[in-house]
Amino acid sequence: MNAFEIILTPEAQADVKLLDPVMQTRILNRLEWMGENAAILRHQSLRGSEWRSCFKYRIGDYRIIYQVDRAAQKLVVLKVGHRRDVYE
């Protein structure tokens, strides 16, 4: 099974840098795991016009908002943040 490439947008990179070091490590480890398991992962889609083609992944109170490009085998991470802020 081929791993998906993880691509963080500039906004997602900035989001991760704002987190405390423990949460940064936790999220980056989970992103690596998601890339390795993207083909079998059940991607949870978001609702609403702005997020129509996006998915979310929950890590405690934090969320990873991403898109899946199955043809290119890529996960594009759009945003990372606390659940109260990430959907804005």
HUKA-V64943 format. One record per residue. N is the residue number from 1. PSI is psi in whole degrees, 0 to 359 (* if undefined). Layout:
[[N;PSI] [N;PSI]]
This chain:
[[1;127] [2;139] [3;147] [4;145] [5;136] [6;124] [7;122] [8;125] [9;162] [10;322] [11;317] [12;321] [13;317] [14;320] [15;315] [16;320] [17;335] [18;344] [19;159] [20;156] [21;324] [22;315] [23;324] [24;310] [25;316] [26;315] [27;317] [28;323] [29;321] [30;323] [31;319] [32;317] [33;318] [34;320] [35;321] [36;334] [37;16] [38;326] [39;331] [40;354] [41;140] [42;105] [43;125] [44;111] [45;153] [46;156] [47;165] [48;150] [49;322] [50;329] [51;21] [52;317] [53;17] [54;161] [55;162] [56;152] [57;132] [58;132] [59;94] [60;235] [61;4] [62;155] [63;145] [64;122] [65;126] [66;168] [67;152] [68;129] [69;92] [70;324] [71;317] [72;357] [73;59] [74;144] [75;120] [76;113] [77;121] [78;318] [79;151] [80;132] [81;179] [82;146] [83;332] [84;340] [85;335] [86;335] [87;1] [88;*]]
